[in-house]
Amino acid sequence: MERTILHSDLNNFYASVECLYRPQLRDKPVAVAGDREARHGIVLAKNEAAKRCGVKTGIPLWMAKQKCRDIVFIPPHHEEYMKFSKAAREIYSEYTDQVESFGLDECWLDVSGSTSLFGSGRFIADAIRHRIKQELGLTVSIGVSYNKIFAKLGSDLKKPDAITVIQQDNFKEIVWPLSVGELLYVGTSTRTRLRRCGIETIGALAQTDPMFLESLLGKNGRTLWMFANGLDASPVSNIGAKSLIKSIGNSTTTSRDLRSDQDIRIVLHALCESVSSRMREYGFICKTVQVGIRDNTLHWIERQGALSIPNRTASCLFQKAYALVQSNQTGRPIRSLSVRACDLQLIGPEQMSFLEDISNIQKREQLEETVDILRHRFGPAALRCGIMLSDTALSNFDLRHDPISMGGALLPEK
């Protein structure tokens, strides 16, 4: 039986939420922007008016001002975005229990089992579109197809407030003429390599020998060939499925460049405590720690290493993260750092161990669980590592809103 998959994408999500609270700005160019004083001065999201002026996500605020002199910058309010994202998912859940998040503003829905109750995929998409507008005051673009890849592509084709249907009998006419960069998981590097081989469109990718693509891109080459030919059979996960989460991480651009080992340790301690706490919240341990380092020339590298014993304690994450940063120093001051827990495993009931290394980790885990409880009750500053008090300007950044990875980046918004 042919599946019916929807991909719902809330239009200009952050900026649209901000304009709900400031109706006087709805017809003006608006951008949700990072804190310029904290060196987070880039555009996180923009509305349609700003987009028409050429403002793009990720550009510096001074550049956005050059493109659009009258643009209004608004600081982000992540709690509000979470609230609206949850409300949208509650609407989706009335049509199916197979709802898979792809960031705060995007979800896949498998409504194959719901068409006999609610009508065709397009009819369900239209009902959701009207409900989002009436109940939340937002607009949404929805792609309807027989697989996740084309449903996602469909939601990107027409914006804002639109529905695009891509079926098995017409996907070649709609999809194949598009630039290869429009296909999900084709990033800048992959697009460049494909174009060097004369592969400019999705159709050209679909008609290329998959063995050649595999030699060019590894196993990802064959996967992209299957996507281009409409052969994606990946399922839509159920609501709340923890298997969605691929990694848990956090990052920060620091208020000043990190020049000493002490500076690096302060920031890494804060990041590792955040990642560790969130792993406990979701019930995971990790096998691998990944760090990202951006120096003051904006050169970026990522490195990862395996833990000797899979766990989630902040102390073990810090030891591995610090070792990775130390072994990959370029000698230039560091502008931003990230820490990510990868190769996650769900944890069940544990038996106390007599092995010293494991026993020490279990004792540390109990201590950190107690710290989590106290911070939840009395606030995040109730208990802090002594090293963080040595430079509060470095350790007092906001750790609440960096994303979990579910196969795609969550911030900044497109």
N, C-alpha and C positions, 0 to 999 in steps of 0.2 A: 504494500500500500504506500502511495506517495505521501510523504510527510508534509505538514503545513507548519512552517517556521516563520515567526515574526522577529524582527529586530527593531526595538523601539529606542529612539535617540532624542532625548529632551533638548530642544533647540537652545543654543547659547545659554546653557543651564545656569551657570553662576550669575551672569549678568542679568538674565531674565528674573531670577529670584530677587536680586537686589532692586530691580525696577518695580517689583511688586510692592516693596516697602517705600519706594520713592516714585510715585506715579508721575510726578512732574518731570522725570528724566526719561520717560518711555520713548519719546520721539527725538531724544538727543543722543549723540555718540557717547557710549559708556564703556569703560573697561574696568574689570576687576583686576587690581594691581597689587603686587607685593610691596613690602615696606622698603622705600628707597633708603631710609636712614639705616636700616639693617642690611643693606646691600642685596635685597631681594627685589630690586626695582625692575621687574619685567611684567608684561601683560599676561595674566593668567587666563582671562576670558574676555570676550567682547560681544557687544550686541550687533544687530544687523546694521544699524546706522554707522557704527565704527568700522565694521567690516567693509562697507561700501567705500569708505575713505582709504582702504588699503591697510588698515591696522590688522596685524596678525598676532596670534598667540606666540609668546616667547620672545618678542622683540623688546628692547629696553624702552622705558617710559619716555625718554627724550626723543626716541625715534617715532614713537606713537604720536607724540605732540607735534613733531614735524609734519607727519602725514595728516593729522587732524587737529587743527589749532584749538577747536572748541571741545575737545574730548574731556569727559569728566572721569576722574579716577576714583574708584571706591575700594576700600580695603575689604578683604574677604571675610565672610562670616560662615565658617564651616559647619557650625551647629545647625544653621538654617538650611544649608544644602543637604545635610544628612536627613533633616526632617522631611524635606520635600522628596528626596530620593526614596525614603521609606514609604511615604504616602503613595508615590507612583507604583511601587512594587505591590502595595496592598490592592491597588486597582487591578494590576496584572493578575494577581493571585485569584481574583474572582472568575477568571477565564481558564486558568490551568495551574496545576501545582508544579509544572516544569518551567521554572523561571530562573535564568542564569544571569547574574550580574556581570557586566563588562565595564566596570567603573561606576561612579555614582550616577551618571546620567544615561547609561545604556544598559539594556537587558535583551537577552534572547528569550522568546517564549515558544514552546512547542504546543500548538493548539490542535494537533492532529486528532486527539480524542475528544475535542470540544466542538467540532464543526457541526455535529448532529444536534447539539443543544443551542449554539449561538449563531450558526450560519458559516459562510465561507471565511477563509482567511482574510480576505479584503474586508468583509463585513465586520469581522471582529476588530480588525485594525482601525476601521473607521469609528466603531463604537468607543474604542480606547482613546482615539484622538479627540473625540468630542468630550469624553469624560475628563481627560487631563485638562482640557481648556476650561470646562465649566467648573470643575471641583478644585483645581489647583491654580488656575489662571496662567498656565504655561502652554506652550505649543510643543508638538512632538512630530518628528518625521519617522515613518515606519516602513520598513522593507518587508515584503511578503514573498517567500520563496519555498522551495522544497529542501533547502539545506541552509546551514548557518552562514556560510561564506557569502552566498548570494543575497540572503536576507540582510546581512550587514551592508553589503554593497548597495542594495536598494535603498536603505535608509539614508545613505550618503548622497544619492543621486539628485534628489529633489529636497530642497530646504528653503524656508522653514514650512512647517505645517502641511506636510504632504505624505502621500502614500505611493509607493512604487511596487509593482508586482512583477516578479521575474519567474517565469515558469520553464519547465523542461523544453517546451516546444518553441520558446522564443528567446532563450538566454543568449544564444550566439549573436542574434541581432542587437541585443541590448548591451551585453557584457564584453564581447570580443573586441569591439572598436575602442574600448577605453584604454587609457594609459596603464601600463603594467604596474605603475606605482599605486593605482587605485585598489589593487588586490590586497586583502588583509594579510599582514605579516611580510609584505614586501617593503622593507625599509630603504633608507637612502643608499646604503652600501650595496644591498642586493639589486636595487634598481640600476645603479651605476654599472655593476658587473654585467647585468643582462643587456643593457643598452650598448655596451662595448661589443657585444656579440650580435648586435642588430635586432634585439628583441625589444621592441618599443611598446607593443600592445599586449593585452591579455590574450587576444586571439593568436598572436605570434607565439606567445608562451605555450598555449594549448597545443599548437601544431609542431612544437619542437620535440625532438627525440628525447624522451625522459631519461635515457641513459646519459645523454650529453649533459642534461641539466644536473643530474646526480654527480657527474664528474666535476661540474662547475661549482655547485653549491652544496655538495654533500647530500645527505638524505632529505634535507629541506627542499632540494631541487625537485625531487619526485613528488613531494607533498604539494608544492606549488603547482606542478603540472596537473595533479589531480584536482586541485581547487579550480584552476582555470577551465577544466573540462566538466565542472559541475559534479565531481565525484566525491564530494565531502559527505561523510556519513557520521560525523561526530555527533553524539547525543547532546541534548540540552539537559543540564543537571537539574535536580529537584531543588526547590526553595531551601536555602539554608545548608546545602550540602557542603560539608567541610572539605571534601576532596577538591573543591574549586580552588582553594587557596594553595598557590604554588610556592610562595615565599612571603616573609613578613620583614619589612625593613623600615628604616627611617633615615633621614638625611637633613643636613642644614648647611646653609651658607652663613658663615660666621660673621660676627659684627666687625671683626678685624682679621687680618691674615694671621695664620698660626705659624710662628717662627721657632718655637721651642718644643721639646718633648713634653714638657709640662702642659703647654697649650693643647697639644694633641691628645694627651691622656684625659684632660678635663672633658673635651668634647666627646671622645669615644666612650667615656664612662656614662655620660648622659644618654647617648644614642643606644648603647647596649642595655642600659636599664629599661629604656622604653621598649625595645624589641623583645627583651626577656619577659617583661610584664604582659605584653600582648600575646606571646606564645602561650603563657599560662592561661590567659583569658580564652583562647581558642582551643586549648588542649593539645598542643604540639610540642615535640622536641625537634631539634635539627641535627643534621650530620655535617653540614657545611656552613662556613661563615664567609660572606663576600663583603669586600670593602670597595668603595669608590673614592677616588682622590682627584680633586681638581685644584691645580696650582694657580698662582696669581697671573699666569699667562693664559688661563682658561684651558690648558691641556688637561685631558681627562683620561684616567685609566681605571680599570676594574681588575681586582685580583681576588682569588678565593682559596681557601684551604679547609681541609677536613679536620673535624674534632676527633681526638683519640677515642672519646666515649660520647655518643650522641646525648645531648642534654639541652637545657634551656636556661641555665643560670647566667646571670649578667657577668659574673666573674670569669667564667670560661669563654663567653663570647668576647669579652674585653681582651683577654690574653691572646686569643687568636687574631682578633682585629688589629690590636696594637703591633703584633709581630708582623702582620701583612703590611701595615703602613710603614713600619721601620725598614723592612726589606725592599720597599719600592719607593723610597724617597728619591726625589729628583734633585734635592738641594735647594729648590725654590720654595718660598712660603706657600702655605696651603690656604686656599680660599674656601673650599667646601669639602665635607666628608659625608659618606653614607655607610651604613652598616646594614646588611641583609642576611637573614637566616634562611638557608636554602635546604633542599632535600628533606622536607618536613615529613614527620611521622606522627600519626595520632598515638597518644600515650594512654594506656589502660592502667589497671591496678598494678602497683609495683610491690615487689617483695624486698624487704630490707636486706642489704648485702653485707657480708663480712669482709669483702675485698676493700682495701683501704681507699683506693681511688674512687670507686663507685660510692662507698659509704660517705666520703667527704662531699661528693656532689649532692647526694641525697640530703645531707645535713644543711648544705648551703641552700638547696631548694626550699626546705622548710623555713629557713630564715627569710628568704626573699618573698615567700608567700605571706609571711607575717608582715613584712614591710608593705606589700601591696595592700593588705587589709587596712593598715594604719593610714596609708596615703589616701585610700578611698574614703576613709571616714573623716580624716582631718585635713586633707588637702595634699597636693603633690610636694609641698615644701616641708611637710611634717618631719620627715626623716631624709637626710641627704648624706652622701659620701663626703668625708672631710675635704677631699681634693676639689670638690665642686665649689666649696666656700672660698677657695683661694682666689677665684676669679669669677664672680657671679655674672659678669657681662658675657662670658663665654658659655656658662652653664644654664642660663635662664631663658634659653630660647623655647618656643612653643613646640611641643612634641605630639600634639594631639591629632594632627590631621594628615600625617604622611601615610601613603596608602599601603594596603595589603596588595600583593600582586596576585591577580587571578588570570594570568595569561596576557595582560595588557596593562599599560600604565594608566594611572588614575589622575595624576596631576602633572602638569596643568591641563585644563580642559582644552579640547580642540578649538 
